[in-house]
Structures are given as structure tokens and as C-alpha cells.
């Protein structure tokens, strides 16, 4: 293919792209120019307060953390924590109190 025919083809494609852009601009003008003088009412979704989900811990999670802390030398402090929660051993602690127990254990460090 000669350079002139290549140039002719590129110019033809460029004109086609220009025509397409003009059509797109006309379509957008039609869409966004309304004949209504009244603004459209937009309903806002009610704000839903988001609460952070409280982490749920299992007995195994608490036991794992206590084992790590016990190996690190916090055994006596952990025994005191168990007494604070009215238990002599970890299995006696109410599962609903695991999150608070772990938070208190973290505070010991």
C-alpha cells in the first residue's frame, strides 16, 4: 500500500471518528437539556446507623490467647482475671464475656 493511500485511509477514519463524536455530543445535549422547568425530585435513602459488629470469640480463641500470655509470664495476672470474672478456670467463664475477658487480657500486656 502506498503512503498516499494509507494517508487517505487514516483521514477517512478520522472523519468518521469526528462524526461519531458529534453524534455523541448531540445525544448528550438532548438527554441533559430537559424542557421541564420543575427539578426532578430525588429521594434520599435514610441513613442507617452502622454499628461495628462486636467480635465473637470461641473458647478456643480465648484459650489460645491465654496460653500465649501464660508462656510470656503473665500466668498470675491471668489467674487474677479469671477470678474477676468469677471463675477458677477458663472453662467456667460465661461465653458472653469472652470479648471483655480478652480485652482485659490485652490490657495486661
C-alpha distances in whole Angstrom, upper triangle without the diagonal:
4,7,8,7,7,10,11,11,13,15,16,16,19,21,21,23,25,26,27,29,31,32,33,35,36,37,39,41,42,43,45,47,50,52,55,57,59,57,56,59,58,60,60,61,64,64,65,67,66,68,67,68,71,70,72,74,75,78,76,74,77,79,75,76,79,79,77,79,82,80,80,83,84,86,89,87,85,89,90,87,88,91,90,88,92,91,92,89,85,85,88,86,85,81,81,81,79,77,79,81,77,77,81,80,77,79,81,79
4,5,5,6,9,10,11,13,14,16,17,18,20,21,23,25,26,27,29,31,32,33,35,37,38,39,41,43,44,45,47,50,52,55,57,59,57,57,60,58,61,61,62,65,65,67,68,67,70,69,70,73,72,74,75,77,80,78,76,79,80,77,77,81,81,78,81,84,82,81,85,85,88,91,88,87,91,91,88,90,93,92,90,93,92,94,91,87,87,90,88,87,83,82,83,81,78,81,82,79,79,82,81,78,80,83,80
4,6,5,6,9,10,11,12,14,15,16,18,20,21,22,24,26,27,29,30,32,33,35,36,37,39,41,42,43,45,48,50,53,55,57,55,55,58,56,59,59,60,64,63,65,66,65,68,67,68,71,70,73,74,76,79,77,74,77,79,76,76,80,79,77,79,82,81,80,83,84,86,89,87,85,89,90,87,88,91,90,88,92,91,92,89,86,86,89,86,85,82,81,82,79,77,79,81,77,77,80,79,76,78,81,78
4,5,5,6,9,10,10,12,14,15,16,18,20,21,23,24,26,27,29,30,32,33,35,36,37,39,41,42,43,46,49,52,54,56,54,54,57,56,59,59,60,64,64,65,67,66,69,68,69,72,72,74,76,77,81,78,76,79,81,78,78,82,82,79,81,84,83,82,86,86,88,91,89,87,91,91,88,90,93,91,90,93,93,94,91,88,88,90,88,87,83,82,83,81,78,81,82,79,78,82,81,78,80,82,80
4,5,5,6,9,10,10,12,14,15,17,18,20,21,23,24,26,27,29,30,32,33,35,36,38,39,41,42,45,47,50,53,54,53,53,55,54,57,57,59,62,62,64,66,65,67,67,68,71,70,72,74,76,79,77,75,78,80,77,77,81,80,78,80,83,82,81,85,85,87,90,88,86,90,90,87,88,92,90,89,92,91,93,90,86,86,89,86,85,81,81,82,79,77,79,81,78,77,81,80,77,79,82,79
4,5,5,6,9,10,11,12,14,15,17,18,20,21,23,25,26,27,29,31,32,33,35,37,38,39,41,44,46,49,51,53,51,51,53,52,55,55,56,59,59,61,63,61,64,63,64,67,67,69,71,72,75,73,71,74,76,73,73,77,77,74,76,80,78,77,81,81,83,86,84,83,86,87,84,85,88,87,85,88,88,89,86,83,83,85,83,82,78,77,78,76,73,76,78,74,74,77,77,73,76,78,75
4,5,5,6,9,10,10,12,14,15,16,18,20,21,23,25,26,27,29,30,32,33,35,36,37,39,42,44,47,49,51,49,49,52,51,54,54,55,59,59,60,62,61,64,63,64,67,67,69,71,73,76,74,72,75,77,74,74,77,78,75,77,80,79,78,81,81,84,87,84,83,86,87,84,85,89,87,85,89,88,90,87,83,84,86,83,82,78,78,78,76,73,76,78,74,74,77,77,74,75,78,76
4,6,5,6,9,10,11,12,14,15,17,19,20,21,23,25,26,27,29,31,32,33,35,36,38,41,43,46,48,50,49,48,51,50,53,54,55,59,59,60,62,62,64,64,65,68,68,70,72,74,77,76,73,76,78,76,75,79,79,77,79,82,81,80,83,83,86,88,86,85,88,89,85,87,90,88,87,90,89,91,88,85,85,87,85,83,80,79,80,77,75,77,79,76,75,79,78,75,77,80,77
4,5,5,6,9,10,11,12,14,16,17,19,20,21,23,25,26,27,29,30,32,33,35,36,39,42,45,47,48,47,46,49,48,51,51,53,56,56,58,60,59,62,61,62,66,65,67,69,71,74,72,70,73,75,73,72,76,76,74,76,79,78,77,81,81,83,86,83,82,85,86,83,84,87,85,84,87,86,88,85,82,82,84,82,80,76,76,77,74,72,74,76,73,73,76,76,73,75,77,75
4,5,5,6,9,10,11,12,14,15,16,18,20,21,23,24,26,27,29,31,32,33,34,38,40,43,45,47,45,44,47,46,49,49,50,54,54,55,57,56,59,59,60,63,63,65,67,69,72,70,68,71,73,70,70,74,74,71,73,77,76,74,78,78,80,83,81,79,83,83,80,81,84,83,81,84,84,86,83,79,79,82,79,78,74,73,74,72,69,72,74,70,70,73,73,70,72,74,72
4,5,5,6,9,10,10,12,14,15,17,19,20,21,23,24,26,27,29,30,32,33,36,38,41,43,45,44,43,46,46,48,49,50,54,54,56,58,57,60,60,61,64,64,67,69,71,74,72,70,73,75,72,72,76,76,74,75,79,78,77,80,80,82,85,82,81,84,85,82,83,86,84,83,86,86,88,85,81,81,84,81,79,76,75,76,74,71,73,75,72,71,75,75,71,73,76,74
4,5,5,6,9,10,11,13,14,16,17,19,20,21,23,25,26,27,29,31,32,35,37,40,42,44,43,42,45,45,47,48,50,53,54,55,58,57,60,60,61,64,64,66,69,71,74,72,70,73,75,72,72,76,76,74,76,79,78,77,81,81,83,86,83,81,85,85,82,83,86,84,83,86,86,88,85,81,81,83,81,79,76,74,76,74,71,73,75,72,72,75,75,72,74,77,75
4,5,5,6,9,10,11,12,14,15,17,18,20,21,23,24,26,27,29,30,33,36,39,41,42,41,40,43,42,45,45,47,50,50,52,54,53,56,56,57,61,60,63,65,67,70,68,66,69,71,69,68,72,73,70,72,76,75,74,77,77,79,82,79,78,81,82,78,79,83,81,79,82,82,84,81,77,78,80,77,75,72,71,72,70,67,70,72,69,68,72,71,68,70,73,71
4,5,5,6,9,10,11,12,14,15,17,19,20,21,23,25,26,27,28,32,34,37,39,41,39,39,42,41,44,44,45,49,49,51,53,52,55,55,57,60,60,62,64,67,70,68,66,69,71,68,68,72,72,70,72,75,74,73,77,76,79,81,78,77,80,81,78,79,82,80,78,82,82,83,81,77,77,79,77,75,72,70,71,69,66,69,71,68,67,71,71,67,69,72,70
4,5,5,6,9,10,11,12,14,15,17,19,20,21,23,25,26,27,30,32,35,37,39,38,38,41,40,43,44,46,49,50,52,54,54,57,57,58,62,62,64,66,69,72,71,68,71,73,71,71,74,75,73,74,78,77,76,79,79,81,84,81,79,83,83,80,81,84,82,80,84,84,86,83,79,79,81,79,77,73,72,73,71,68,71,73,70,69,73,73,70,72,74,72
4,5,5,6,9,10,11,12,14,15,17,19,20,21,23,25,26,29,31,34,36,38,37,36,39,38,41,42,44,47,48,50,52,52,55,55,56,60,60,62,64,66,70,68,66,69,71,69,69,72,73,71,73,76,75,74,78,77,80,82,79,78,81,81,78,79,82,80,78,82,82,84,81,77,77,79,76,75,71,70,71,69,66,69,71,68,68,71,71,68,70,73,71
4,5,5,6,9,10,11,12,14,15,17,18,20,21,23,24,27,30,33,35,36,35,34,37,36,39,39,41,44,45,47,49,48,52,52,53,56,57,59,61,63,67,65,63,66,68,66,65,69,70,68,69,73,72,71,74,74,76,79,76,74,78,78,75,76,79,77,75,78,78,80,78,74,74,76,73,72,68,67,68,66,63,66,68,65,64,68,68,65,67,69,68
4,5,5,6,9,10,11,12,14,15,17,19,20,21,22,26,28,31,33,35,33,33,36,36,39,39,41,45,45,47,50,49,52,53,54,58,58,61,63,65,69,67,65,68,70,68,67,71,72,69,71,74,74,73,76,75,78,80,77,76,79,79,76,77,80,78,76,80,80,82,79,76,76,78,75,73,70,68,69,68,65,67,69,66,65,69,69,66,68,71,69
4,5,5,6,9,10,11,12,14,15,17,19,20,21,24,26,29,31,33,32,32,35,35,38,39,41,44,45,47,50,50,53,53,55,58,59,61,64,66,70,68,66,69,71,69,69,72,73,71,73,76,76,75,78,77,79,82,79,77,81,81,77,78,81,79,77,81,81,83,80,77,77,79,76,74,70,69,70,68,66,68,70,68,67,70,71,68,69,72,71
4,5,5,6,9,10,11,12,14,15,17,18,20,23,25,28,30,32,31,30,33,32,35,36,38,41,42,44,47,46,50,50,51,55,55,58,60,62,66,65,62,65,68,66,65,69,70,68,69,73,72,71,75,74,76,78,76,74,77,77,74,75,78,76,74,77,77,79,77,73,73,75,72,70,67,65,66,65,62,65,67,64,63,67,67,64,66,69,68
4,5,5,6,9,10,11,12,14,15,16,18,21,24,27,29,30,29,28,31,31,34,34,36,40,40,42,45,45,48,48,50,53,54,56,59,61,65,64,61,64,67,64,64,67,68,66,68,71,71,70,73,72,74,77,74,72,76,76,72,73,76,74,72,76,76,78,76,72,72,74,71,69,65,64,65,64,61,63,65,63,61,65,66,63,64,67,66
4,5,5,6,9,10,11,12,14,15,16,19,22,25,27,29,28,28,31,31,34,35,37,41,41,44,46,46,50,50,52,56,56,59,62,64,68,67,64,67,69,67,67,70,71,69,71,74,74,73,76,75,77,79,76,75,78,78,75,76,79,76,75,78,78,81,78,75,75,76,73,71,68,66,67,66,63,65,68,65,64,68,68,65,67,70,68
4,5,5,6,9,10,11,12,14,15,18,20,23,26,27,26,26,29,29,32,34,35,39,40,43,45,45,49,49,51,55,55,58,60,63,66,66,63,66,69,67,66,70,71,69,70,74,74,73,76,75,77,79,76,74,78,78,74,75,78,76,74,77,77,80,77,74,74,75,72,70,67,65,66,65,62,64,67,65,63,67,68,65,66,70,68
4,5,5,6,9,10,11,12,14,17,20,22,24,26,24,24,27,26,29,30,32,36,37,39,42,42,45,46,47,51,52,54,57,59,63,62,60,62,65,63,62,66,67,65,67,70,70,69,72,71,73,75,72,71,74,74,70,71,74,72,70,73,74,76,74,70,70,71,68,66,63,61,63,61,58,61,63,61,60,63,64,61,63,66,64
4,5,5,6,9,10,11,12,15,18,21,22,24,23,23,26,26,29,30,32,36,37,39,42,42,45,46,48,52,53,55,58,60,64,63,61,63,66,64,63,67,68,66,67,71,71,70,73,71,74,76,73,71,75,74,71,72,75,72,71,74,74,77,75,71,71,72,69,67,64,62,63,62,59,61,64,62,60,64,64,62,63,66,65
4,5,5,6,9,10,10,13,16,19,21,23,22,22,25,26,29,31,33,36,38,40,43,44,47,48,50,53,55,57,60,63,66,66,63,66,68,67,66,69,71,69,70,74,74,73,76,74,76,78,75,74,77,77,73,74,77,74,73,76,76,79,77,73,73,74,71,69,66,64,65,64,61,63,66,64,62,66,67,64,65,69,68
4,5,5,6,9,10,12,15,18,20,22,21,20,23,23,26,28,30,34,35,38,40,41,44,45,47,51,52,54,57,60,63,63,60,63,66,64,63,67,68,67,68,71,72,70,73,72,74,76,73,71,74,74,71,72,74,72,70,73,74,76,74,70,70,72,69,66,63,61,62,61,59,61,64,61,60,64,65,62,63,67,66
4,5,5,6,8,11,14,16,19,20,18,18,21,21,24,25,28,31,32,35,38,38,42,43,44,48,49,52,55,57,61,61,58,60,63,62,61,64,66,64,65,69,69,68,71,69,71,73,70,69,72,71,68,69,72,69,67,71,71,74,72,68,68,69,66,64,61,58,60,59,56,58,61,59,57,61,62,59,60,64,63
4,5,5,6,9,12,14,16,18,17,17,21,21,25,26,29,32,34,37,39,40,44,45,47,50,52,54,58,60,64,63,61,63,66,65,64,67,69,67,68,71,72,70,73,72,74,76,73,71,74,74,70,71,74,71,70,73,73,76,74,70,71,72,69,66,63,61,62,61,58,60,63,61,60,63,64,61,62,66,65
4,6,5,7,10,13,15,17,16,16,20,21,24,26,29,32,34,37,39,40,44,45,47,51,52,55,58,61,64,64,62,64,67,65,65,68,70,68,69,72,73,72,75,73,75,77,74,72,75,75,71,72,75,72,70,73,74,77,75,71,71,72,69,66,63,61,63,62,59,61,64,62,60,64,65,63,64,67,66
4,6,7,10,12,15,16,14,14,17,17,21,23,25,29,30,33,36,37,40,42,44,47,49,51,54,57,61,60,58,60,63,62,61,65,66,65,66,69,70,68,71,70,72,73,70,68,71,71,67,68,71,68,66,70,70,73,71,67,67,68,65,63,60,57,59,58,55,57,60,58,57,61,62,59,60,64,63
4,6,10,11,13,14,12,12,15,16,19,21,24,27,29,32,34,36,39,41,43,46,48,51,54,56,60,60,57,60,63,61,60,64,65,64,65,68,69,67,70,68,71,72,69,67,70,70,66,67,70,67,65,69,69,72,70,67,67,68,64,62,59,57,58,57,54,56,59,57,56,59,60,58,59,62,62
4,7,9,10,12,12,13,16,17,21,23,26,29,31,34,37,38,42,44,46,49,51,54,57,60,63,63,61,63,66,65,64,67,69,67,68,71,72,71,73,72,74,75,72,71,74,73,69,70,73,70,68,72,72,75,73,70,70,71,68,65,62,60,61,61,57,59,62,61,59,62,64,61,62,66,65
4,5,8,10,10,10,14,16,19,22,25,28,30,33,36,38,42,44,46,49,51,54,57,60,63,64,61,63,66,65,64,67,69,68,68,72,73,72,74,72,74,76,72,71,74,73,69,70,73,70,68,71,72,75,73,70,70,70,67,64,62,59,61,60,57,59,62,61,59,62,64,62,62,66,65
4,6,9,10,12,15,18,21,24,27,30,33,36,39,41,44,46,48,52,54,57,60,63,66,67,64,66,69,68,67,71,73,71,72,75,76,75,77,75,77,79,75,74,77,76,72,73,75,72,71,74,75,78,76,73,73,73,70,67,64,62,63,63,60,62,65,64,62,65,67,65,65,69,69
4,5,7,9,12,15,18,21,25,27,30,33,36,38,42,44,46,50,52,54,58,61,64,65,62,64,67,67,65,69,71,69,70,73,74,73,75,73,75,76,73,72,74,73,70,71,73,70,68,71,72,75,74,70,70,71,67,65,62,59,61,61,58,59,63,61,60,63,65,63,63,67,67
4,6,9,12,15,19,21,25,27,30,33,36,38,42,44,46,50,52,55,58,61,65,65,63,64,68,67,66,69,71,70,70,73,75,73,75,73,75,76,73,71,74,73,69,71,72,69,68,71,72,75,74,71,71,71,67,65,62,59,61,61,58,59,63,61,59,63,65,62,63,66,66
4,6,9,12,15,18,21,24,26,30,33,35,39,41,43,47,49,52,55,58,62,62,60,61,65,64,63,66,68,67,67,71,72,71,73,70,72,73,70,68,71,70,66,67,69,66,64,67,69,72,71,67,67,68,64,61,59,56,57,58,55,56,60,58,56,60,62,60,60,64,64
4,6,9,12,15,18,21,23,27,29,32,35,38,40,43,46,48,52,55,58,59,56,58,62,61,59,62,65,63,64,67,68,67,69,67,69,70,66,65,68,67,63,64,66,63,61,64,66,69,68,64,64,64,61,58,56,53,54,55,51,53,56,55,53,56,58,56,56,60,60
4,6,10,13,16,19,21,24,27,29,33,35,38,41,43,46,49,52,56,56,54,56,59,58,57,60,62,61,62,65,66,65,67,65,67,68,65,63,66,65,61,62,64,61,59,62,63,67,65,62,62,62,59,56,53,50,52,52,49,51,54,53,51,54,56,54,55,59,58
4,6,9,13,15,18,21,24,26,30,33,35,38,41,43,47,49,53,54,51,53,56,56,55,58,60,59,59,62,64,63,65,62,64,65,62,60,63,62,58,59,61,58,56,59,60,64,62,59,59,59,56,53,50,47,49,49,46,48,51,50,48,52,54,52,52,56,56
4,6,10,12,15,18,21,23,27,29,31,35,37,40,43,46,50,50,48,49,53,52,51,54,56,55,56,59,60,59,61,59,61,62,58,57,59,59,55,56,58,55,53,56,57,60,59,56,55,56,52,50,47,44,46,46,43,44,48,47,45,48,50,48,49,53,53
4,6,9,12,15,18,20,24,27,29,32,35,37,40,43,47,48,45,47,50,50,49,52,54,53,53,57,58,57,59,57,58,59,56,54,57,56,52,53,55,52,50,53,54,57,56,53,52,53,49,46,44,41,43,43,40,42,45,44,42,46,48,46,47,50,51
4,6,9,12,15,17,21,23,25,29,31,34,37,40,44,45,42,44,47,47,45,48,51,50,50,53,55,54,56,53,55,56,52,51,53,52,49,50,52,49,47,50,51,54,53,49,49,50,46,43,41,38,40,40,37,38,42,41,39,42,44,42,43,47,47
4,6,9,12,14,18,20,22,26,28,30,34,37,40,41,39,40,44,44,42,45,48,47,47,50,52,51,53,50,52,53,50,48,50,49,46,46,49,46,44,47,48,51,49,46,46,46,43,40,37,35,36,37,34,35,39,38,36,39,41,40,40,44,44
4,6,9,12,15,19,20,24,27,29,32,35,39,40,38,39,42,42,41,43,46,45,45,49,50,49,51,48,50,51,47,46,48,47,43,44,46,43,41,44,45,49,47,44,44,44,41,38,35,32,34,34,32,33,36,36,34,37,39,38,38,42,43
4,6,9,12,15,18,21,24,26,30,33,36,37,35,36,40,39,38,40,43,42,42,45,47,46,48,45,47,48,44,42,45,44,40,41,43,40,38,41,43,46,45,41,42,42,38,35,33,30,31,32,29,30,33,33,31,34,36,34,35,39,39
4,6,9,12,14,18,21,23,26,29,33,34,32,33,36,36,35,37,40,39,39,42,44,43,45,42,44,45,41,40,42,41,37,38,40,37,35,38,39,42,41,38,38,38,35,32,29,26,28,28,25,27,30,30,28,31,33,32,32,36,37
4,6,10,12,15,18,21,24,27,31,32,29,30,34,34,32,35,37,37,36,40,41,40,42,39,41,41,38,36,39,38,34,35,37,34,32,35,36,40,39,35,36,35,32,29,27,24,25,26,23,24,27,27,25,28,30,29,29,33,33
4,6,9,12,15,18,21,24,28,29,26,27,31,30,29,31,34,33,33,36,38,37,39,36,38,39,36,34,36,35,32,33,35,32,30,33,34,37,36,33,33,33,30,27,25,22,23,23,20,21,25,24,22,25,27,26,27,30,31
4,6,9,12,15,18,21,24,26,23,24,27,27,26,28,31,30,30,33,35,34,36,33,34,35,32,30,33,32,28,29,31,28,26,29,31,34,32,29,30,30,26,24,21,18,19,19,16,18,21,20,19,22,24,23,23,27,28
4,6,9,12,15,19,22,23,20,21,24,24,23,25,28,27,27,30,32,31,33,30,32,33,29,28,30,30,26,27,29,27,25,28,29,32,30,27,27,28,24,22,20,17,18,17,14,15,19,17,16,19,21,20,21,24,25
4,6,9,12,15,19,20,17,18,22,22,21,23,26,25,26,29,30,30,32,29,30,31,28,26,29,28,25,25,28,25,23,26,27,29,28,24,25,25,22,20,17,14,15,15,12,14,17,16,15,19,20,19,21,24,25
4,6,9,13,16,17,15,15,19,19,18,20,23,23,23,25,27,27,29,26,27,28,25,23,25,25,21,21,24,22,19,23,23,26,24,21,21,22,18,16,13,11,12,11,8,11,13,13,12,15,17,16,18,21,22
4,6,10,13,14,11,12,16,16,15,17,20,20,20,23,25,24,26,24,24,26,23,21,23,23,20,20,23,21,19,22,22,24,22,19,19,20,17,15,12,11,11,10,7,10,12,11,11,15,15,15,17,20,20
4,7,10,12,9,11,14,15,14,16,19,19,20,22,24,24,26,23,24,25,23,20,22,23,19,19,22,20,18,20,20,22,20,16,16,17,14,13,9,8,10,8,7,10,12,11,12,15,16,16,18,20,21
4,7,8,6,7,10,11,11,13,15,16,17,19,21,21,23,21,21,22,20,17,19,20,17,16,19,19,16,19,18,19,17,13,13,15,12,11,8,9,9,6,6,10,10,9,11,14,13,14,17,19,19
4,5,5,7,9,10,11,13,14,16,17,18,20,22,23,21,20,22,21,17,19,21,17,16,19,19,16,18,17,18,15,12,11,13,11,11,7,10,10,7,9,12,12,11,14,16,15,16,19,20,21
4,5,5,6,8,10,10,12,14,15,16,18,20,21,19,18,20,19,15,16,18,15,14,17,17,15,16,14,15,12,8,7,10,9,10,7,10,11,8,11,13,11,11,14,16,14,16,19,19,20
4,5,5,6,9,10,10,12,14,15,16,18,20,18,17,20,19,16,17,20,17,16,19,20,18,19,17,17,14,10,10,13,13,13,11,14,14,10,13,15,13,12,16,17,15,16,20,20,20
4,6,5,6,9,10,11,13,14,16,17,19,17,17,20,18,15,17,19,16,15,19,19,17,19,17,18,15,11,12,15,13,14,11,13,13,9,10,13,11,9,12,14,12,13,17,17,17
4,5,5,6,9,10,11,12,14,15,17,14,14,16,15,11,13,15,12,12,15,16,14,16,14,15,12,8,10,12,10,12,10,12,10,7,9,11,8,7,10,12,10,11,14,15,15
4,5,5,6,9,10,10,12,14,15,14,13,15,15,11,13,15,13,12,16,17,15,17,14,14,11,7,9,12,11,13,12,15,13,10,12,14,11,10,14,14,11,13,17,16,16
4,5,5,6,9,10,11,13,15,14,13,17,16,13,15,18,15,15,19,19,18,20,18,17,14,11,13,16,15,17,15,17,16,12,14,15,13,11,14,15,12,13,16,16,15
4,5,5,6,9,10,11,13,11,12,15,13,10,13,15,13,13,17,17,16,19,17,17,14,11,14,16,15,16,15,17,15,11,12,13,11,8,11,12,8,9,13,12,12
4,5,5,6,9,10,11,9,8,11,10,7,10,12,11,11,14,15,14,16,14,14,11,9,12,14,13,16,15,17,14,11,13,13,10,9,12,11,8,10,13,11,12
4,5,5,6,9,10,9,9,12,13,10,12,15,14,14,17,18,18,19,17,16,13,11,13,16,16,18,17,20,18,15,16,17,14,12,15,15,11,13,16,14,14
4,5,5,6,9,9,10,13,13,11,14,16,15,16,19,20,20,22,20,19,16,14,17,19,18,21,20,22,19,16,17,18,15,12,15,15,11,11,14,13,11
4,5,5,6,5,7,10,9,8,11,13,12,14,17,17,18,20,18,17,15,14,17,19,17,20,19,21,18,15,16,16,13,11,13,12,8,9,12,9,8
4,5,5,5,5,8,9,8,10,12,12,13,16,17,18,19,17,15,13,13,16,18,17,20,20,22,20,17,18,18,15,13,16,14,11,12,14,12,11
4,5,7,8,11,12,11,13,16,16,17,20,21,21,23,21,19,17,16,19,21,21,24,23,25,23,20,21,21,18,16,18,17,14,14,17,14,13
4,6,8,11,11,11,14,16,16,17,20,21,22,24,22,20,19,18,21,23,22,25,24,26,23,20,21,21,18,16,17,16,12,13,14,12,10
4,6,8,9,10,12,13,14,16,18,19,20,22,20,19,17,17,21,22,21,25,25,26,23,21,22,21,18,16,18,16,13,14,15,11,10
4,6,5,6,9,10,11,12,15,15,17,19,17,16,15,15,18,19,18,21,22,23,20,18,19,17,14,13,15,12,9,11,12,8,8
4,5,5,6,9,10,11,13,14,16,17,15,13,12,12,16,17,17,20,21,23,19,18,19,18,14,14,16,14,11,13,14,11,12
4,5,5,6,9,10,11,13,15,15,14,12,13,13,17,17,17,20,22,23,20,19,20,18,15,15,17,14,12,14,14,11,13
4,5,5,6,9,10,11,13,14,14,13,13,13,17,17,16,19,20,21,17,16,17,15,12,13,14,10,8,11,11,7,10
4,5,5,6,9,10,11,13,11,11,10,10,13,14,13,16,17,18,15,13,15,13,10,10,12,9,7,10,11,9,11
4,5,5,6,9,10,11,9,8,8,9,13,12,12,16,17,19,16,15,17,15,12,13,15,12,11,14,14,12,14
4,5,5,6,9,10,10,9,11,11,15,14,13,16,18,19,15,15,17,14,11,13,14,11,10,14,13,11,14
4,5,5,7,9,9,10,10,10,13,12,10,13,15,15,12,12,13,11,8,10,11,8,7,11,11,9,13
4,5,5,6,5,6,7,7,10,9,7,11,13,14,11,11,13,11,8,11,13,10,10,14,14,13,16
4,5,5,5,6,9,10,12,10,10,12,15,16,13,14,16,14,11,14,15,12,13,16,16,15,18
4,5,8,10,11,12,14,12,10,12,15,15,11,13,14,11,9,13,13,10,11,15,14,13,17
4,6,9,10,10,12,9,7,8,11,11,8,10,12,10,8,12,13,11,12,15,15,15,18
4,7,9,10,11,8,7,9,13,13,11,13,15,13,11,15,16,14,15,19,19,18,21
4,6,7,8,5,6,9,12,14,11,12,15,14,11,15,17,15,15,18,19,18,21
4,7,9,7,8,12,15,17,15,15,18,17,14,16,19,16,16,19,20,19,21
4,6,6,7,11,13,16,14,13,16,16,13,15,18,16,15,18,20,18,20
4,5,6,9,10,13,11,10,13,13,10,12,15,14,12,16,18,17,19
4,6,8,9,12,12,11,14,15,12,14,17,17,16,19,21,20,22
4,6,9,12,11,11,15,15,12,15,18,17,16,20,21,21,23
4,6,8,7,8,11,11,9,12,14,14,14,17,18,18,21
4,5,6,7,10,11,10,13,15,15,16,18,20,20,23
4,5,5,8,10,10,11,14,15,15,17,19,20,22
4,6,7,9,10,11,13,14,16,17,19,20,23
4,6,5,6,9,10,11,12,14,15,17,19
4,6,5,6,9,10,10,12,14,15,17
4,5,5,6,9,10,11,12,15,16
4,5,5,6,9,10,11,13,15
4,5,5,6,9,10,11,13
4,5,5,6,9,10,11
4,5,5,6,9,11
4,5,5,7,9
4,5,5,7
4,5,6
4,6
4
